Amino acid sequence: MQTISTIEEVRETRKEISRQCDFDPKKLVKYYLERQKARIPTSSHTEPRVRGPVD
């Protein structure tokens, strides 16, 4: 089943990333934050949206 193999691939990837970070939660958080920053274009930062009044 395709879904099972995809889930297994995701799990293996997560294990490899954890291994690279020495299974250290702080290193994992740093790793994922750095990845997230790399995905967000710096030129498109805008002011946060303010939600209008709720009826």
N, C-alpha and C positions, 0 to 999 in steps of 0.2 A: 504494500500500500504506500503510495507517494507521501501521504501525510506523516506516517510513522518515520520514514527515512528523513524527511525534512526536520522533524522534531529531534531525531537523533543527531543530525548534523548541527543543529543549534546547540544542543547539549555538549557536543564534542568541542565546538568552538568556544563555548563558555568555559569549559574545563581548561582548554589551552590558554585562554586569556588569564584565568586564575593562576595557572602554573607559571606563566610569564611574570605575574605580579607576586610570586612566592606565597600565594594564598593569603596575602595581607589585605584586609578590608580597606585600609587607608590608601594603599597603592591602587587597588581596584577602583575606588571612587575617583582618585586622581586621573587614572587612565581613561575612565569613561567621561569625565569632565573635559579632558583635553580633546577627546574624540568629538564631543558635542561642540566645542568651540570651533573646531576645524570645519564642521559642517555648516555653521552659521556664517553667512557672508557679513563681514564687518561693515561694509558700506551701507547696508540696508537697516541698520539699527534705527528704530523710531521710538517716539515716546510711547509709553504703555497706553493702551486704550482705557478710557474711563467709561464705565458702564453708566448709562443714563438711568433715570428714575424707573423703578419697577412699579407697574400698575397694580 
